[in-house]
Amino acid sequence: MKIKSLLLGSAAALAAVSGARAADAVVIAEPEPVE
């Protein structure tokens, strides 16, 4: 069961990192409105 929890933990960490990168990409992709 240790291997299963280890895989689950690494998968969760990977999802968190990729999710943060995706959020950054969205912020960069949307330019601020110029007044």
Contacts in CASP RR format, 6 or more apart in sequence:
PFRMAT RR
TARGET T0000
AUTHOR 0000-0000-0000
METHOD contacts of the structure
MODEL  1
MKIKSLLLGSAAALAAVSGARAADAVVIAEPEPVE
END
